[in-house]
Amino acid sequence: MRSEFEKTKTYGLCKSLQIDFDEDRKRYYSINPDLHVDVMSINSALCMFQEQQSKVDELQLKLSEDSRILHNVIDIERKKNDELQKQVTDLDNRATKYALDEMATAKLNGELQKRADAALEIAKQGIRKRGGDYYLEQLEQALKGEK
């Protein structure tokens, strides 16, 4: 942290003075008694810098934690979105299949109806030639599903 402090303007103003740093005591000092006030000022500035840097470090840690949490939430929401997209695709495929099945069924029903109508017409012609109106009505009801 001291190296960061020594990059500040405050330290820059004092570096030309005869001030050194005591690694054991973690304080600046000078053997020149005339610089006592300057040494006190720079040590005070160092303390303030360290306090502010601690706050910055705490905020960076909180930001990092918040960022991690946000990324986790984004991942969860992305997975939910992917699952919902799969469900939408599945429902779309099912709807398409159902529509195709309905179209095929309608076509088949139409074809079967044409065949039934043709068979009924042939039967009608045959029964009329023989004079059997009763049998004709019975045949029509059976083909229509009424009997």
C-alpha positions as CSV (number, residue, x, y, z in Angstrom):
1,M,0.0,0.0,0.0
2,R,2.9,2.3,0.7
3,S,4.1,2.1,-2.9
4,E,0.6,3.3,-4.0
5,F,0.8,6.1,-1.5
6,E,4.2,7.1,-2.8
7,K,2.6,7.7,-6.2
8,T,0.3,10.4,-4.8
9,K,0.7,14.1,-5.1
10,T,1.0,14.4,-1.3
11,Y,4.0,12.2,-1.2
12,G,5.4,13.9,-4.3
13,L,5.5,17.2,-2.5
14,C,7.6,15.7,0.3
15,K,9.9,13.3,-1.5
16,S,12.5,16.0,-2.1
17,L,12.9,16.3,1.6
18,Q,15.3,14.1,3.6
19,I,12.6,11.7,4.7
20,D,12.9,7.9,4.8
21,F,10.6,5.1,5.7
22,D,11.1,2.8,8.7
23,E,9.9,-0.7,7.6
24,D,9.6,-2.0,11.1
25,R,7.5,0.9,12.4
26,K,5.7,1.5,9.1
27,R,6.3,5.2,9.5
28,Y,8.3,7.9,7.7
29,Y,11.1,9.6,9.7
30,S,13.9,12.1,9.2
31,I,17.1,12.6,11.2
32,N,16.7,16.3,10.5
33,P,14.7,17.8,13.4
34,D,13.7,20.7,11.3
35,L,11.5,18.3,9.2
36,H,9.6,17.0,12.2
37,V,6.4,18.8,11.2
38,D,6.8,17.6,7.6
39,V,7.3,14.0,8.8
40,M,4.2,14.2,11.0
41,S,2.2,15.6,8.0
42,I,3.4,12.9,5.7
43,N,2.6,10.2,8.3
44,S,-0.8,11.7,8.8
45,A,-1.4,11.6,5.1
46,L,-0.2,8.0,4.9
47,C,-2.7,7.1,7.7
48,M,-5.5,8.8,5.8
49,F,-4.5,7.2,2.6
50,Q,-4.5,3.8,4.3
51,E,-8.0,4.4,5.7
52,Q,-9.3,5.5,2.4
53,Q,-7.6,2.6,0.6
54,S,-9.2,0.2,3.1
55,K,-12.6,1.6,2.3
56,V,-11.8,1.2,-1.4
57,D,-10.7,-2.4,-0.9
58,E,-13.9,-3.2,1.0
59,L,-16.0,-1.6,-1.8
60,Q,-14.0,-3.6,-4.4
61,L,-14.6,-6.8,-2.4
62,K,-18.3,-6.0,-2.1
63,L,-18.4,-5.2,-5.9
64,S,-16.7,-8.4,-6.6
65,E,-19.2,-10.4,-4.5
66,D,-22.1,-8.5,-6.0
67,S,-20.7,-9.2,-9.5
68,R,-20.4,-12.9,-8.7
69,I,-24.0,-13.0,-7.4
70,L,-25.2,-11.1,-10.5
71,H,-23.4,-13.5,-12.8
72,N,-25.0,-16.4,-10.9
73,V,-28.4,-14.9,-11.3
74,I,-27.7,-14.2,-15.0
75,D,-26.7,-17.9,-15.4
76,I,-29.8,-19.1,-13.7
77,E,-32.0,-16.8,-15.8
78,R,-30.2,-17.9,-18.9
79,K,-30.8,-21.6,-18.1
80,K,-34.5,-20.8,-17.4
81,N,-34.7,-19.0,-20.7
82,D,-33.1,-21.9,-22.5
83,E,-35.5,-24.3,-20.9
84,L,-38.5,-22.1,-21.8
85,Q,-37.2,-21.8,-25.4
86,K,-37.0,-25.6,-25.5
87,Q,-40.6,-25.9,-24.3
88,V,-41.7,-23.3,-26.9
89,T,-39.9,-25.2,-29.6
90,D,-41.4,-28.5,-28.4
91,L,-44.9,-27.0,-28.3
92,D,-44.4,-25.4,-31.7
93,N,-43.3,-28.8,-33.1
94,R,-46.3,-30.5,-31.5
95,A,-48.7,-27.9,-32.9
96,T,-47.2,-28.3,-36.3
97,K,-47.5,-32.1,-36.1
98,Y,-51.1,-31.8,-34.8
99,A,-52.0,-29.4,-37.7
100,L,-50.4,-31.8,-40.2
101,D,-52.3,-34.7,-38.6
102,E,-55.5,-32.8,-38.8
103,M,-54.9,-31.9,-42.5
104,A,-54.1,-35.6,-43.3
105,T,-57.2,-36.7,-41.4
106,A,-59.4,-34.2,-43.2
107,K,-57.9,-35.3,-46.5
108,L,-58.4,-38.9,-45.6
109,N,-62.0,-38.2,-44.4
110,G,-62.7,-36.4,-47.7
111,E,-61.3,-39.3,-49.7
112,L,-63.3,-41.8,-47.6
113,Q,-66.4,-39.7,-48.1
114,K,-65.9,-39.6,-51.9
115,R,-65.6,-43.4,-51.8
116,A,-68.7,-43.8,-49.6
117,D,-70.7,-41.5,-51.9
118,A,-69.5,-43.4,-55.0
119,A,-70.5,-46.7,-53.4
120,L,-73.8,-45.3,-52.3
121,E,-74.5,-44.1,-55.8
122,I,-73.7,-47.5,-57.3
123,A,-75.9,-49.2,-54.7
124,K,-78.7,-46.7,-55.4
125,Q,-78.6,-47.4,-59.1
126,G,-78.6,-51.2,-58.5
127,I,-81.5,-51.0,-55.9
128,R,-83.6,-48.7,-58.1
129,K,-83.3,-51.1,-61.0
130,R,-84.7,-53.8,-58.8
131,G,-87.3,-51.5,-57.1
132,G,-86.0,-51.7,-53.5
133,D,-86.4,-48.2,-52.0
134,Y,-86.5,-49.7,-48.4
135,Y,-83.0,-51.2,-48.8
136,L,-81.8,-48.0,-50.3
137,E,-82.8,-46.1,-47.2
138,Q,-81.2,-48.7,-45.0
139,L,-77.9,-48.5,-47.0
140,E,-77.9,-44.7,-46.8
141,Q,-78.4,-44.7,-43.0
142,A,-75.6,-47.3,-42.6
143,L,-73.1,-45.4,-44.7
144,K,-73.9,-42.2,-42.8
145,G,-73.4,-44.0,-39.5
146,E,-77.1,-43.5,-38.4
147,K,-77.7,-47.2,-37.9
